[in-house]
Amino acid sequence: MTTFKFATIGENLGTRMLGEKVRGMLWPLIQGDEQVVLDFEGVDVVSNSFADECLAKLLLEMPLEELKRRTTFRGLNDLARKNIAVAFKRRMWAMQDTKKFT
């Protein structure tokens, strides 16, 4: 099991630009053989923008069920949990809408 500590990035994770950078750091770990613990202990804020760019966009690379098998969350506060859940829901809706037009 590998642990990715988001607190090493910052206490407030808010921008798409930062989310893209962190996704680039996460992606090789998630593709590995070990499950990745996404550890948010010590992180106060995870914005919708960061959550979408860093985490929900992983759905463009692999199905949700596979992502669930490869990762687990730890240390999320209630607001961060909500923003991450909303980002995943919105990304899945956007992907479904895109499929309707292809």
Residue pairs with C-beta under 8 A, 6 or more apart in sequence:
1 34
1 35
1 36
1 37
2 29
2 32
2 34
2 35
2 36
2 37
3 36
3 37
3 39
3 74
4 25
4 26
4 29
4 36
4 37
4 38
4 39
5 39
5 41
5 42
6 13
6 22
6 38
6 39
6 40
6 42
6 43
6 46
7 39
7 40
7 41
7 42
7 43
9 18
9 22
10 18
10 43
11 42
11 43
11 44
11 45
12 43
12 44
12 45
13 19
13 22
13 43
13 45
13 46
13 47
13 50
13 54
14 45
14 47
14 49
14 50
15 47
15 49
15 50
16 49
16 50
16 52
16 53
17 53
18 50
18 53
18 54
19 49
19 50
19 51
19 52
19 53
19 54
19 55
19 57
20 53
20 54
22 50
22 54
23 53
23 54
23 55
23 57
23 58
26 36
26 38
26 54
26 58
27 58
27 61
29 36
30 36
30 58
30 62
30 67
30 70
30 71
35 69
35 70
35 71
35 72
36 70
36 71
36 72
37 71
37 72
37 73
37 74
38 55
38 71
38 72
38 73
38 74
39 74
39 75
40 46
40 73
40 74
40 75
40 76
40 77
40 80
41 74
41 75
42 75
43 75
43 77
43 80
44 77
45 79
45 80
46 76
46 79
46 80
46 83
46 84
47 83
48 83
48 86
48 87
48 90
51 80
51 83
51 84
51 86
51 87
51 88
52 87
52 90
52 91
55 84
55 87
55 88
56 84
56 87
56 88
56 90
56 91
57 91
58 67
59 67
59 88
59 91
59 92
59 95
60 95
62 70
64 88
64 92
73 81
73 84
76 84
